[in-house]
Structure formats: C-alpha cells, structure tokens
Amino acid sequence: MAHRNCSAHGSGSFVVRMKMLSRAAVLVLLSLVLSGCVSSMLARRIVEAPNRAGVPPMTKDPKLVELLAKTFGQAWRLPVGPPAADLAIAVVEPGDYQLKHQLDVKRNPDGSGSMAYNIVWKPRPADAPAIKPKATIVLLHGIMVSKEYMIHWALYLAQQGYRTVLVDLRGHGQSSGAWITFGAIETEDLKQVLNDLQRRGLAGERIGVLGVSYGAVMGLEWAALDPRVGSIVALEPYSNAQQAIMEFSRGFYAQQMKNITDAQFASAEIGAAHLAGFKWADADVLRSVERLHAPVLFYHGKEDTWIPPTHSEKLMAVAPAGSRRVLLPDDNHLTLAVRLDPIASEVTAWFDAHLTTASLGGQR
C-alpha cells in the first residue's frame, strides 16, 4: 500500500509525502492469500465495506484532521438509502488557499519505483470575503480511500472559482454502510446528496463531477440517471467492474492469485452481489455511458496495469458526442490519481466550457 508520512510545515499549512512500493496497492480488499473456500472468502472481500478494516491513513493524523477541518467551509453527515447509510460530506468554498502541489516520480529499470507527493496549503482566513462560485463540482474518491484523498483537486478547483464538495462514498472513510455495490446503490446515494446540496443552497441546477477510478465510475453511473450532472471528468475509470476486479487482482497479486481460476472468480462475483443485495447488471458502466447526455473528459495513464487504458477506450467508444480521451504516456494508476499538472488547466477549461450560467441558479 502507498505510505504517507505527514508533517507540519509552517503555520496553518501541511505537507504530505508519499512513497510508492513497486507492488503497491490501493485496492487492499483484493489483496488476498486465500485457502479453503476460495470463492466465498473472495466474495465477501469484494463487497465488504472497506472502512471495516479501518479508516485510511490520511484521516488518522490529528494535525492533518485539524487542518482539513479549518479548510472545510461546512461538513455534515447525510442519511441516505435504502439500504440505510450516513455519508460524510465536506465543502471547500472558492478562494485562495496558497496551494503548492508537486509530484516527483522515480522509475527504476526493473519496473519498481517511488513517488514523492508534496501538497501544501493554508485555510482561508475566517474573515475572508465570500466569493460567488462559478458552479459546484462534486469530487469522488477511489476505492479503499476517502474524500480527503481528493483534497488536491478540491483546493485547486476552489482556487479557480468553483465550490467543491467531497463525499465519502458508502462504506468508505467516515461514512457508514455494510457493503459496496460498484454503483448499483451508490448512484441513488449521490442523487440524494445533490438533493441535499440544493436544499442547502450549495448547488445550482447543473453541477460538475470529477472522479478517480471507482469514483469516476460512480460519477458516470450517477450522471446517466441524473440530468443535473452537466459535466464529467473521469480519471482512469473501468468499463466493466467484474473484469476489473479480476484484472487487478491477477495483475498485482500474481503469486497469490495464480491458483485461482476464472470459474472461482466468477463464482465469487455472483456470491458478492448476493451478499450485498444488488445485481451486476445495475452496475453496468458501459450501458450508463451510452445513456449520457453530457460529454465526458477521460484521462488514463498508458502505464496503468491496475485498470488498463483499454477500459477508458471502450467507454470513449460509446460516450456522447463532444467527449474527449487523453492518454498520458508516463502515468500509472497511482500517479494519475494524485496528479494536477499537466492536466489541471485542461480540466478547469472543460468545466468552464460545460457548466454554463444556468448552473449558477440557486447558489449563494
């Protein structure tokens, strides 16, 4: 797993440093050394709420938690469902956070490497004047992490004039929920989140969504059901959840998974859906993208072996007119997840172009 060493850096700012092991993994739920009843054990791991194993490291450091609390303009919990869950939500208002972000990647000839990821910012002063947001953008994290792992995008887009909303998806971070369902249930959760944002005057008629990996897919599936989502940026999404589960586990855990057959995986995925009470057909991202009315900006790393770029290629093939796909030649799944440059300005331009003045209605 990626390791972060966090330390205070000046008054009211923070630095996050992260090093990546060559066989690192964010999807810890798939890190299995299985014996005995393989399919039933794997089924539970696929859909069991990731936060049952504990909250991600980024939410454990008290100094970082304090800094985030000062950064969030508002934070609350929202009951959603069925099935019932409480989602943790936080808002970053537009303003100057003096953000400094740097990603340095070292690659070795044998394919291993390390990554140093530094992010520094300061909360807006309490007496800073309110800035009318251009629009609201909801940020959706990847699997096994939490909303705090989207803070780089929240701060950057807030500095570009957007109100940003971070959500812990069910079973992640500070949210509750026993199971995850790869979008079958989460899409309804997100519709309820937007209903709540509109009731609070924090979102207009149309909003933007930016998601990473699992979160990118949640955004795509949500947008297919909710016409209020007017602009989508999807970083390294998968095109088929069942295929992605198998590909990731086999690609990153070759030794542990070498004796698990396709039939065992298929059986585990059937069992996982039964445990969590959903149908894989209700988490069909290709079908969702075919139904979209808003164009999508896709990004994928050419070196991504966790979710290979063929996934976004398939999604792009059925995406609405006006969609774009950018393949980054040197990025893998982890580096793209924490990157801003060189794509941040393109992302801002995309939201500027697709979130028109109609999206400002009802915002403060």
C-alpha positions as CSV (number, residue, x, y, z in Angstrom):
1,M,0.0,0.0,0.0
2,A,1.1,3.6,-0.5
3,H,2.7,5.0,2.6
4,R,2.3,8.7,3.6
5,N,4.5,10.4,6.1
6,C,2.8,13.7,7.2
7,S,4.5,16.5,9.0
8,A,3.6,20.1,9.9
9,H,5.0,22.7,7.5
10,G,4.7,26.3,8.7
11,S,1.7,28.0,10.3
12,G,-1.6,26.6,9.1
13,S,-0.1,24.5,6.3
14,F,0.7,20.9,5.8
15,V,2.9,18.6,3.7
16,V,2.0,15.1,2.6
17,R,4.9,12.9,1.4
18,M,4.1,9.6,-0.1
19,K,6.4,6.8,-1.4
20,M,5.1,4.0,-3.6
21,L,6.4,0.5,-3.5
22,S,6.7,-1.3,-6.8
23,R,3.9,-3.7,-5.9
24,A,1.8,-1.1,-4.1
25,A,-1.9,-1.4,-3.9
26,V,-4.8,0.8,-3.2
27,L,-7.4,-1.9,-3.5
28,V,-6.5,-3.7,-0.3
29,L,-9.7,-5.6,-0.4
30,L,-8.3,-7.6,-3.3
31,S,-5.1,-8.4,-1.5
32,L,-5.9,-12.0,-0.6
33,V,-3.9,-15.0,0.2
34,L,-6.7,-17.5,0.0
35,S,-7.2,-21.1,1.1
36,G,-10.1,-23.2,1.9
37,C,-13.4,-21.9,0.5
38,V,-11.9,-19.5,-2.0
39,S,-15.0,-18.2,-3.7
40,S,-16.9,-17.4,-0.6
41,M,-13.9,-15.7,1.0
42,L,-13.3,-13.7,-2.1
43,A,-17.0,-12.8,-2.5
44,R,-17.0,-11.1,0.9
45,R,-13.8,-9.3,0.3
46,I,-15.1,-7.9,-3.0
47,V,-18.1,-6.1,-1.4
48,E,-17.4,-5.7,2.3
49,A,-17.2,-2.0,3.3
50,P,-13.5,-1.1,3.0
51,N,-13.6,1.0,6.2
52,R,-14.3,-2.1,8.3
53,A,-10.6,-2.6,8.1
54,G,-10.1,1.0,9.5
55,V,-10.0,4.5,8.1
56,P,-7.3,5.4,5.6
57,P,-4.0,6.8,7.0
58,M,-4.6,10.3,5.8
59,T,-7.6,10.6,8.2
60,K,-5.6,9.4,11.2
61,D,-3.1,12.2,11.7
62,P,-4.5,14.7,14.2
63,K,-2.7,17.7,12.7
64,L,-4.0,16.9,9.2
65,V,-7.5,16.4,10.5
66,E,-7.4,19.8,12.2
67,L,-6.1,21.5,9.0
68,L,-8.9,19.9,7.0
69,A,-11.5,21.0,9.5
70,K,-10.3,24.5,9.1
71,T,-10.3,24.2,5.3
72,F,-13.8,22.9,5.0
73,G,-16.4,25.6,4.9
74,Q,-19.0,23.2,6.1
75,A,-19.1,19.5,6.9
76,W,-22.0,17.3,7.9
77,R,-23.5,13.7,7.7
78,L,-26.4,12.9,5.4
79,P,-28.7,9.9,5.9
80,V,-29.3,8.1,2.6
81,G,-30.7,4.8,1.4
82,P,-32.2,2.3,1.2
83,P,-30.3,0.5,2.4
84,A,-29.6,3.0,5.2
85,A,-26.2,4.7,5.5
86,D,-24.8,8.0,6.6
87,L,-22.5,9.8,4.2
88,A,-19.8,12.2,5.4
89,I,-19.8,15.4,3.2
90,A,-17.5,18.4,3.3
91,V,-17.4,21.7,1.3
92,V,-14.4,23.8,0.1
93,E,-15.5,27.3,-0.8
94,P,-13.9,29.3,-3.6
95,G,-10.8,31.3,-2.5
96,D,-7.1,31.5,-2.4
97,Y,-5.6,28.6,-0.4
98,Q,-2.0,29.3,-1.4
99,L,-1.8,25.8,-2.8
100,K,1.5,24.3,-3.7
101,H,1.5,20.8,-5.2
102,Q,4.4,18.7,-6.5
103,L,4.6,15.2,-7.8
104,D,8.0,13.6,-8.3
105,V,8.2,10.0,-9.7
106,K,11.4,7.9,-9.9
107,R,11.3,4.8,-12.1
108,N,13.9,2.0,-12.0
109,P,14.9,-0.2,-14.9
110,D,13.3,-3.2,-13.2
111,G,9.9,-1.5,-13.2
112,S,9.9,-0.6,-9.5
113,G,9.9,3.0,-8.4
114,S,9.0,5.6,-5.8
115,M,6.8,8.6,-5.7
116,A,7.1,11.8,-3.6
117,Y,3.9,13.8,-3.4
118,N,4.0,17.1,-1.6
119,I,1.0,19.3,-1.0
120,V,1.0,22.5,1.0
121,W,-1.9,24.9,1.6
122,K,-3.4,27.3,4.1
123,P,-7.0,27.6,5.0
124,R,-8.9,30.8,4.0
125,P,-9.0,33.3,6.9
126,A,-12.2,33.2,8.8
127,D,-12.9,36.8,7.9
128,A,-12.2,36.4,4.1
129,P,-15.0,37.8,2.0
130,A,-17.3,35.2,0.4
131,I,-16.8,34.6,-3.3
132,K,-19.7,33.7,-5.6
133,P,-18.9,30.3,-7.1
134,K,-18.9,29.7,-10.8
135,A,-20.7,26.4,-10.1
136,T,-20.4,23.3,-7.8
137,I,-18.2,20.3,-8.5
138,V,-18.6,17.0,-6.6
139,L,-15.4,15.1,-6.2
140,L,-15.5,11.3,-5.8
141,H,-12.6,9.3,-4.5
142,G,-11.2,5.9,-5.5
143,I,-11.9,2.6,-3.7
144,M,-10.4,1.9,-0.3
145,V,-9.6,5.6,0.4
146,S,-11.7,8.6,1.4
147,K,-12.8,12.1,0.4
148,E,-9.6,13.6,1.9
149,Y,-7.6,11.9,-0.9
150,M,-9.4,14.4,-3.3
151,I,-8.2,17.5,-1.4
152,H,-5.7,18.4,-4.1
153,W,-8.5,18.7,-6.7
154,A,-10.8,20.4,-4.1
155,L,-8.3,23.1,-3.4
156,Y,-7.2,23.6,-7.0
157,L,-10.7,23.9,-8.4
158,A,-11.7,26.2,-5.5
159,Q,-8.9,28.5,-6.5
160,Q,-10.4,28.6,-10.0
161,G,-13.7,29.8,-8.6
162,Y,-15.6,26.6,-8.0
163,R,-17.3,25.4,-4.9
164,T,-16.1,21.8,-4.4
165,V,-17.9,19.1,-2.5
166,L,-16.1,16.0,-1.1
167,V,-18.1,12.9,-0.3
168,D,-17.2,9.7,1.5
169,L,-19.0,7.0,-0.6
170,R,-20.8,4.4,1.4
171,G,-18.5,2.0,3.2
172,H,-15.6,4.4,2.9
173,G,-13.9,7.0,5.2
174,Q,-16.3,8.3,7.8
175,S,-19.5,7.1,6.0
176,S,-21.4,4.0,7.1
177,G,-22.8,1.1,5.1
178,A,-22.1,-2.6,5.3
179,W,-21.4,-3.2,1.6
180,I,-20.3,-1.5,-1.5
181,T,-22.1,-2.2,-4.8
182,F,-20.0,-0.6,-7.6
183,G,-22.7,1.9,-8.4
184,A,-25.9,-0.1,-8.2
185,I,-26.8,1.6,-4.9
186,E,-24.3,4.5,-4.8
187,T,-25.9,6.3,-7.7
188,E,-29.1,6.7,-5.7
189,D,-27.0,7.9,-2.7
190,L,-25.4,10.6,-4.9
191,K,-28.8,11.8,-6.2
192,Q,-29.8,12.3,-2.5
193,V,-26.5,14.1,-1.9
194,L,-27.3,16.6,-4.7
195,N,-30.9,17.0,-3.4
196,D,-29.4,18.0,-0.1
197,L,-26.9,20.4,-1.6
198,Q,-29.7,22.1,-3.5
199,R,-31.8,22.4,-0.3
200,R,-28.9,24.0,1.4
201,G,-28.3,26.4,-1.5
202,L,-24.9,24.9,-2.2
203,A,-25.6,23.8,-5.8
204,G,-27.5,25.1,-8.8
205,E,-29.5,23.4,-11.5
206,R,-26.4,21.8,-13.0
207,I,-23.2,20.6,-11.4
208,G,-19.9,19.0,-12.4
209,V,-18.4,15.8,-11.2
210,L,-14.7,14.7,-11.1
211,G,-13.9,11.2,-10.0
212,V,-10.9,8.9,-9.8
213,S,-11.1,5.2,-10.7
214,Y,-14.0,3.7,-8.7
215,G,-15.2,7.3,-8.0
216,A,-15.0,8.1,-11.8
217,V,-17.3,5.2,-12.4
218,M,-19.7,6.3,-9.7
219,G,-19.8,9.7,-11.4
220,L,-20.6,8.2,-14.8
221,E,-23.3,6.0,-13.5
222,W,-24.8,8.8,-11.5
223,A,-24.8,11.2,-14.4
224,A,-26.7,8.6,-16.5
225,L,-29.6,8.7,-14.0
226,D,-29.5,12.4,-13.1
227,P,-29.7,15.1,-15.7
228,R,-28.5,17.7,-13.2
229,V,-24.9,16.4,-13.7
230,G,-23.9,18.6,-16.6
231,S,-20.1,18.0,-16.9
232,I,-18.0,14.9,-16.1
233,V,-14.2,14.3,-15.8
234,A,-13.3,10.7,-15.3
235,L,-9.8,9.7,-14.4
236,E,-8.8,6.1,-15.0
237,P,-12.3,4.5,-14.9
238,Y,-13.0,0.9,-15.6
239,S,-15.6,-0.3,-18.2
240,N,-16.6,-3.5,-16.5
241,A,-16.5,-4.0,-12.7
242,Q,-16.3,-7.8,-12.8
243,Q,-13.5,-7.7,-15.4
244,A,-11.6,-5.0,-13.4
245,I,-11.8,-7.0,-10.2
246,M,-10.2,-10.0,-11.9
247,E,-7.6,-8.0,-13.9
248,F,-6.4,-6.0,-10.9
249,S,-6.0,-9.0,-8.6
250,R,-4.2,-11.0,-11.2
251,G,-2.0,-8.2,-12.3
252,F,-0.8,-7.1,-8.9
253,Y,-1.0,-10.3,-6.9
254,A,0.2,-12.8,-9.4
255,Q,1.7,-15.1,-6.8
256,Q,-1.3,-15.1,-4.5
257,M,-3.8,-15.4,-7.3
258,K,-2.1,-17.8,-9.7
259,N,-4.1,-20.8,-8.4
260,I,-7.5,-19.0,-8.5
261,T,-9.4,-20.0,-11.6
262,D,-11.7,-18.0,-13.8
263,A,-14.5,-20.1,-12.5
264,Q,-13.7,-19.3,-8.9
265,F,-13.6,-15.6,-9.7
266,A,-17.0,-15.8,-11.5
267,S,-18.5,-17.7,-8.6
268,A,-17.1,-15.2,-6.1
269,E,-18.6,-12.3,-8.1
270,I,-22.0,-14.0,-8.1
271,G,-21.7,-14.5,-4.4
272,A,-20.6,-10.9,-3.8
273,A,-23.7,-9.5,-5.5
274,H,-25.9,-11.8,-3.4
275,L,-24.2,-10.8,-0.2
276,A,-24.6,-7.0,-0.9
277,G,-28.1,-7.3,-2.4
278,F,-27.5,-6.0,-5.9
279,K,-27.3,-7.1,-9.5
280,W,-24.2,-6.6,-11.6
281,A,-26.5,-5.5,-14.4
282,D,-27.4,-2.5,-12.3
283,A,-23.7,-1.5,-12.2
284,D,-23.1,-1.6,-15.9
285,V,-20.9,1.4,-16.7
286,L,-20.9,0.9,-20.4
287,R,-24.6,1.0,-20.5
288,S,-24.6,4.1,-18.3
289,V,-22.1,5.9,-20.6
290,E,-24.3,5.1,-23.6
291,R,-27.2,6.9,-21.8
292,L,-25.3,10.0,-21.0
293,H,-26.4,13.4,-22.4
294,A,-23.3,15.3,-21.1
295,P,-19.9,14.8,-22.7
296,V,-17.1,13.2,-20.7
297,L,-13.4,14.2,-20.4
298,F,-11.5,10.9,-19.9
299,Y,-7.9,10.6,-18.7
300,H,-5.9,7.4,-18.5
301,G,-2.3,6.5,-17.8
302,K,-0.6,4.4,-20.6
303,E,1.4,2.6,-17.9
304,D,-1.7,1.7,-15.8
305,T,-1.6,-2.0,-15.2
306,W,-4.2,-1.9,-12.4
307,I,-7.1,-0.7,-14.7
308,P,-5.6,-0.8,-18.2
309,P,-6.3,2.0,-20.6
310,T,-8.4,-0.3,-22.8
311,H,-11.2,0.3,-20.2
312,S,-11.5,4.0,-21.0
313,E,-11.0,3.3,-24.7
314,K,-14.2,1.2,-24.5
315,L,-16.0,3.9,-22.6
316,M,-15.0,6.6,-25.1
317,A,-16.3,4.5,-28.0
318,V,-19.9,4.8,-26.6
319,A,-19.6,8.2,-25.0
320,P,-21.7,11.2,-26.2
321,A,-20.6,13.5,-29.0
322,G,-18.1,16.0,-27.8
323,S,-16.3,13.7,-25.3
324,R,-12.5,13.5,-25.2
325,R,-10.0,10.9,-24.1
326,V,-6.4,11.8,-23.2
327,L,-3.8,9.1,-22.7
328,L,-0.9,10.2,-20.6
329,P,2.3,8.3,-21.7
330,D,4.1,8.1,-18.4
331,D,1.4,7.7,-15.8
332,N,0.2,4.6,-13.9
333,H,-2.9,4.3,-11.8
334,L,-1.4,5.8,-8.7
335,T,0.4,8.8,-10.2
336,L,-2.6,9.9,-12.2
337,A,-4.8,9.7,-9.0
338,V,-2.6,12.3,-7.3
339,R,-1.6,14.4,-10.3
340,L,-2.6,18.0,-11.0
341,D,-0.2,19.2,-13.7
342,P,-0.3,19.0,-16.6
343,I,-4.0,18.2,-16.8
344,A,-5.4,20.7,-14.2
345,S,-5.7,23.6,-16.6
346,E,-7.5,21.4,-19.2
347,V,-9.9,20.2,-16.5
348,T,-10.7,23.7,-15.5
349,A,-11.3,24.7,-19.1
350,W,-13.6,21.7,-19.5
351,F,-15.7,22.7,-16.6
352,D,-15.7,26.4,-17.7
353,A,-17.0,25.4,-21.1
354,H,-19.7,23.0,-19.9
355,L,-21.0,24.5,-16.7
356,T,-22.9,27.5,-18.1
357,T,-24.6,30.3,-16.2
358,A,-27.6,28.1,-15.9
359,S,-25.6,26.1,-13.3
360,L,-25.4,29.1,-11.0
361,G,-29.1,29.3,-10.2
362,G,-29.7,28.9,-6.5
363,Q,-26.1,29.2,-5.4
364,R,-25.0,31.6,-2.7
